[in-house]
């Protein structure tokens, strides 16, 4: 089954640990041990997260002697942001229309809610 790159990107960033790793890498290259520090996870668990990010094309790893530094690749995130941006415009237009409608309702004299008489308990 072939999955499109956008789906792979969204699946990769659905996990909060992977999002935190990407946030750290946005500040610059880092080794696996450095990326693992803030988490209560084993190095193999962090490596699994890194493999998911690497498969999604969100990071790339190089080899420097014993180190495997990671760095962020922004293109898949840019593609995801572009896709989301199309829908942001759609929702902003919808919310603007809703705001206009609510203002219209508030300006009408009969728009004040009337309190209904309470029923007496027997």
Backbone as JSON, one array per atom type, in Angstrom:
{
  "sequence": "XXXXXXXXXXXXXXXXXXXXXXXXXXXXXXXXXXXXXXXXXXXXXXXXXXXXXXXXXXXXXXXXXXXXXXXXXXXXXXXXXXXXXXXXXXXXXXXXXXXXXXXXXXXXXXXXXXXXXXXXXX",
  "N": [[0.84, -1.19, 0.0], [0.67, 2.11, -0.96], [1.49, 5.11, 0.55], [0.77, 8.53, 0.67], [3.13, 11.3, 0.76], [2.29, 13.47, 2.39], [0.49, 12.31, 4.21], [2.25, 10.64, 5.57], [3.89, 12.53, 6.76], [2.05, 13.85, 8.49], [1.37, 11.67, 10.13], [3.83, 11.2, 11.35], [4.24, 13.57, 12.83], [2.21, 13.43, 14.59], [2.78, 12.44, 17.05], [3.69, 13.51, 20.31], [6.31, 13.33, 21.35], [7.91, 13.11, 19.09], [7.32, 15.58, 17.92], [8.49, 17.26, 19.8], [11.15, 16.54, 19.49], [11.58, 17.48, 16.89], [11.22, 20.2, 17.4], [13.44, 20.7, 19.0], [15.47, 20.15, 17.14], [15.05, 22.23, 15.4], [16.56, 24.22, 16.38], [19.07, 23.54, 15.74], [21.58, 21.13, 14.69], [21.82, 17.91, 16.32], [23.02, 15.28, 18.45], [21.98, 11.86, 18.98], [21.97, 11.07, 21.71], [21.84, 13.57, 22.94], [19.35, 14.43, 22.05], [17.77, 12.61, 23.37], [17.94, 13.31, 26.05], [15.92, 15.09, 27.4], [13.79, 13.36, 27.75], [12.08, 10.64, 29.33], [12.92, 8.15, 28.26], [14.28, 5.21, 26.72], [17.38, 4.89, 24.86], [17.04, 3.17, 22.59], [14.26, 3.51, 22.22], [14.07, 6.24, 21.59], [15.53, 6.15, 19.24], [13.76, 4.72, 17.63], [11.73, 6.61, 17.31], [13.2, 8.5, 15.89], [13.69, 7.09, 13.54], [11.13, 7.0, 12.44], [10.73, 9.73, 11.95], [12.79, 10.12, 10.13], [12.04, 8.42, 8.01], [9.81, 9.81, 7.18], [11.01, 11.91, 6.05], [11.59, 14.13, 7.51], [13.81, 14.51, 9.05], [17.37, 14.22, 8.73], [20.05, 11.97, 9.04], [23.47, 11.83, 9.75], [26.8, 10.47, 9.67], [29.34, 10.69, 11.98], [32.13, 9.65, 12.95], [31.64, 7.92, 15.86], [29.3, 9.18, 16.42], [25.9, 9.99, 15.51], [24.73, 12.45, 14.21], [21.72, 14.42, 13.97], [19.65, 16.31, 11.79], [17.24, 18.81, 11.02], [14.9, 18.64, 8.36], [13.13, 20.74, 6.44], [11.27, 20.77, 4.32], [9.07, 18.77, 4.13], [7.47, 19.68, 6.27], [6.87, 22.23, 5.43], [5.29, 21.63, 3.21], [3.12, 20.42, 4.5], [2.21, 22.59, 6.0], [1.41, 24.31, 3.95], [-0.74, 22.88, 2.9], [-2.5, 22.89, 5.09], [-2.87, 25.63, 5.28], [-4.54, 26.3, 3.14], [-7.0, 25.46, 4.08], [-7.24, 27.01, 6.33], [-7.82, 29.54, 5.33], [-10.37, 29.01, 4.28], [-11.8, 28.43, 6.69], [-11.5, 30.84, 8.06], [-13.0, 32.57, 6.48], [-15.54, 31.44, 6.84], [-15.87, 31.8, 9.6], [-15.83, 34.58, 9.74], [-18.23, 35.17, 8.44], [-20.02, 34.01, 10.23], [-19.54, 35.62, 12.46], [-20.51, 38.09, 11.47], [-23.22, 37.42, 11.19], [-23.93, 36.91, 13.88], [-23.55, 39.45, 14.98], [-25.53, 40.8, 13.61], [-27.81, 39.54, 14.64], [-27.64, 40.39, 17.29], [-28.11, 43.08, 17.05], [-30.76, 43.34, 16.43], [-33.97, 44.27, 17.74], [-35.64, 42.36, 18.98], [-33.95, 40.4, 19.73], [-33.05, 39.81, 22.22], [-32.76, 37.36, 24.68], [-35.55, 35.83, 26.12], [-36.68, 35.19, 29.38], [-37.92, 32.15, 30.41], [-40.84, 31.24, 32.18], [-40.45, 29.68, 35.31], [-41.2, 26.36, 36.17], [-43.22, 25.35, 38.82], [-42.32, 23.23, 41.43], [-43.95, 20.36, 42.51]],
  "CA": [[0.0, 0.0, 0.0], [1.44, 3.33, -1.09], [0.93, 6.21, 1.32], [1.3, 9.78, 0.15], [4.06, 11.96, 1.67], [1.59, 14.31, 3.36], [-0.02, 11.42, 5.26], [3.4, 10.19, 6.35], [4.3, 13.68, 7.58], [1.09, 14.04, 9.58], [1.51, 10.54, 11.06], [5.07, 11.4, 12.11], [4.13, 14.69, 13.78], [1.08, 13.19, 15.5], [3.31, 12.04, 18.36], [4.29, 14.66, 20.99], [7.77, 13.15, 21.5], [8.52, 13.46, 17.8], [7.21, 17.04, 17.75], [9.5, 17.86, 20.68], [12.45, 16.31, 18.84], [11.66, 18.44, 15.78], [11.41, 21.54, 17.97], [14.85, 20.8, 19.4], [16.3, 20.21, 15.93], [14.88, 23.54, 14.75], [17.61, 25.08, 16.93], [20.36, 23.1, 15.2], [21.92, 19.71, 14.67], [22.02, 17.31, 17.65], [23.27, 13.84, 18.51], [20.87, 11.08, 19.52], [22.0, 11.17, 23.18], [21.37, 14.92, 23.29], [17.91, 14.46, 21.79], [17.11, 11.75, 24.36], [18.06, 13.86, 27.41], [14.72, 15.59, 28.1], [12.73, 12.35, 27.81], [12.26, 9.47, 30.19], [12.85, 7.05, 27.31], [15.57, 4.58, 26.43], [17.96, 5.27, 23.56], [16.35, 2.47, 21.5], [12.94, 4.12, 21.98], [14.33, 7.5, 20.86], [15.95, 5.75, 17.89], [12.55, 4.36, 16.87], [11.09, 7.88, 16.93], [14.04, 9.11, 14.86], [13.47, 6.35, 12.3], [9.84, 7.46, 11.89], [10.96, 11.08, 11.41], [13.66, 9.98, 8.96], [11.21, 7.86, 6.92], [8.92, 10.88, 6.73], [11.83, 12.94, 5.4], [11.63, 15.32, 8.38], [15.18, 14.67, 9.54], [18.39, 13.39, 8.09], [21.12, 11.6, 9.97], [24.77, 11.62, 9.12], [27.7, 9.7, 10.53], [30.57, 11.4, 12.33], [32.78, 8.68, 13.83], [30.64, 7.17, 16.62], [28.09, 9.99, 16.54], [24.95, 10.02, 14.4], [23.98, 13.7, 14.38], [20.47, 14.57, 13.23], [19.27, 17.69, 11.5], [15.88, 19.0, 10.53], [14.62, 18.92, 6.95], [11.9, 21.51, 6.57], [10.34, 20.69, 3.19], [7.78, 18.12, 4.42], [6.68, 20.55, 7.15], [6.38, 23.32, 4.58], [4.2, 21.06, 2.41], [1.97, 20.25, 5.41], [1.72, 23.93, 6.34], [0.71, 24.82, 2.77], [-2.02, 22.17, 2.82], [-3.33, 23.42, 6.17], [-3.15, 27.04, 5.0], [-5.71, 26.37, 2.27], [-8.2, 25.29, 4.91], [-7.29, 28.16, 7.24], [-8.55, 30.57, 4.59], [-11.76, 28.56, 4.25], [-12.42, 28.59, 8.01], [-11.56, 32.27, 8.4], [-14.16, 33.13, 5.78], [-16.74, 30.94, 7.52], [-15.99, 32.44, 10.92], [-16.2, 35.98, 9.51], [-19.67, 35.19, 8.15], [-20.7, 33.71, 11.49], [-19.43, 36.84, 13.26], [-21.47, 39.06, 10.91], [-24.56, 36.95, 11.52], [-24.15, 37.12, 15.31], [-23.71, 40.89, 15.18], [-26.86, 41.14, 13.09], [-28.79, 39.07, 15.62], [-27.55, 41.22, 18.49], [-28.61, 44.43, 16.77], [-32.21, 43.29, 16.3], [-34.59, 44.55, 19.03], [-36.23, 41.17, 19.59], [-32.94, 39.35, 19.83], [-32.74, 39.53, 23.62], [-33.43, 36.13, 25.12], [-36.57, 36.02, 27.16], [-36.61, 34.11, 30.36], [-39.17, 31.4, 30.46], [-41.28, 31.08, 33.57], [-40.04, 28.4, 35.89], [-42.29, 25.54, 36.63], [-43.18, 25.09, 40.26], [-42.27, 21.81, 41.79], [-45.06, 19.94, 43.39]],
  "C": [[0.88, 1.25, 0.0], [0.75, 4.46, -0.34], [1.58, 7.5, 0.83], [2.18, 10.48, 1.2], [3.39, 12.82, 2.74], [1.04, 13.48, 4.52], [1.11, 10.93, 6.16], [3.88, 11.31, 7.26], [3.35, 13.86, 8.76], [1.16, 12.9, 10.6], [2.75, 10.72, 11.94], [4.92, 12.49, 13.17], [2.94, 14.53, 14.72], [1.55, 12.86, 16.91], [4.01, 13.22, 19.04], [5.81, 14.54, 21.19], [8.47, 13.55, 20.2], [8.43, 14.96, 17.52], [8.25, 17.75, 18.6], [10.9, 17.69, 20.09], [12.62, 17.3, 17.69], [11.89, 19.86, 16.3], [12.86, 21.73, 18.4], [15.75, 20.94, 18.17], [16.13, 21.52, 15.17], [15.93, 24.53, 15.25], [19.0, 24.68, 16.44], [20.55, 21.6, 15.34], [22.15, 19.19, 16.09], [22.26, 15.82, 17.52], [22.09, 13.15, 19.19], [20.82, 11.2, 21.04], [21.48, 12.52, 23.65], [19.85, 15.03, 23.1], [17.14, 13.66, 22.85], [17.05, 12.37, 25.75], [16.74, 14.3, 28.06], [13.62, 14.54, 28.32], [13.09, 11.23, 28.77], [12.09, 8.22, 29.32], [14.24, 6.47, 27.12], [16.1, 5.08, 25.08], [17.32, 4.48, 22.41], [14.97, 3.06, 21.19], [13.09, 5.43, 21.21], [14.72, 7.17, 19.42], [14.75, 5.37, 17.02], [11.82, 5.63, 16.42], [11.88, 8.54, 15.8], [13.86, 8.41, 13.52], [12.17, 6.78, 11.63], [10.03, 8.83, 11.24], [11.82, 11.02, 10.14], [12.89, 9.42, 7.77], [10.28, 8.91, 6.33], [9.69, 12.0, 6.03], [11.96, 14.21, 6.24], [13.0, 15.56, 8.99], [16.12, 13.88, 8.64], [19.49, 13.15, 9.11], [22.39, 11.37, 9.18], [25.62, 10.81, 10.09], [28.98, 10.5, 10.71], [31.26, 10.55, 13.39], [31.7, 7.87, 14.54], [29.3, 7.9, 16.71], [27.21, 9.85, 15.29], [24.12, 11.3, 14.53], [22.77, 13.77, 13.46], [20.26, 16.04, 12.93], [17.91, 17.71, 10.83], [15.87, 19.23, 9.02], [13.22, 19.54, 6.91], [10.87, 21.3, 5.45], [9.03, 19.96, 3.51], [6.89, 18.95, 5.34], [6.09, 21.71, 6.37], [5.2, 22.84, 3.74], [2.93, 20.9, 3.26], [1.37, 21.6, 5.76], [0.95, 24.54, 5.17], [-0.66, 24.18, 2.64], [-2.98, 22.72, 3.87], [-3.76, 24.86, 5.87], [-4.36, 27.21, 4.08], [-7.0, 26.28, 3.07], [-8.33, 26.4, 5.94], [-8.09, 29.27, 6.58], [-10.04, 30.25, 4.56], [-12.44, 28.83, 5.59], [-12.48, 30.05, 8.43], [-12.75, 32.93, 7.73], [-15.46, 32.7, 6.45], [-16.94, 31.63, 8.86], [-16.33, 33.92, 10.79], [-17.7, 36.09, 9.24], [-20.49, 34.91, 9.41], [-20.68, 34.93, 12.4], [-20.42, 37.9, 12.78], [-22.9, 38.68, 11.29], [-24.88, 37.19, 13.0], [-24.32, 38.6, 15.64], [-25.08, 41.36, 14.73], [-27.94, 40.73, 14.08], [-28.81, 39.95, 16.87], [-28.12, 42.62, 18.28], [-30.13, 44.48, 16.62], [-32.85, 43.47, 17.68], [-35.15, 43.3, 19.73], [-35.21, 40.07, 19.83], [-32.58, 39.01, 21.27], [-33.47, 38.27, 24.05], [-34.43, 36.44, 26.22], [-36.48, 34.88, 28.13], [-37.96, 33.43, 30.41], [-39.56, 31.21, 31.92], [-40.87, 29.7, 34.07], [-41.27, 27.64, 36.36], [-42.11, 25.3, 38.12], [-43.14, 23.6, 40.48], [-43.42, 21.49, 42.71], [-44.66, 18.71, 44.19]]
}
